[in-house]
């Protein structure tokens, strides 16, 4: 077990040196307090920025909805003559998406609807029903 390197190859009776010396007691062992914060006199203080108040923006009468237009649902007329009322929908591409019932999105192909009869039925009620002119257009009613 002996040998030139000792038992584990570290040599004999050699302890590691970490460079720790004796404490220097000539200086205080606590840190000094930071210098006091100077507060300028009241007349030299900068005022905080003013808080912006909300502004009321009124829409012109031409943009506001009339009560009859917003309260009446849209009537859909199916090819078999059946009628159905929906309140919230979008038309995109070849489909009408019905959002009237919560958590139940329906996708209705426009080919299943009689579009001319649907437009006439809604015109008689004073409800605007627009079909997009091109596939890149979208109609929304909420």
Secondary structure, 3 states (H helix, E strand, C coil): CCCCCCCCCCCCCCCCCCCCCCCCCCCCCCCCCCCCCCCCCHHHCCCCCCCCCCCCCCCCCCCCCCHHHHHCCEEEEECCCCEEEECCEEEECCEEEECCCCCCCEEEEHHHECHHHHHHHHHHHCCCCCCCCCCCCEEEEC
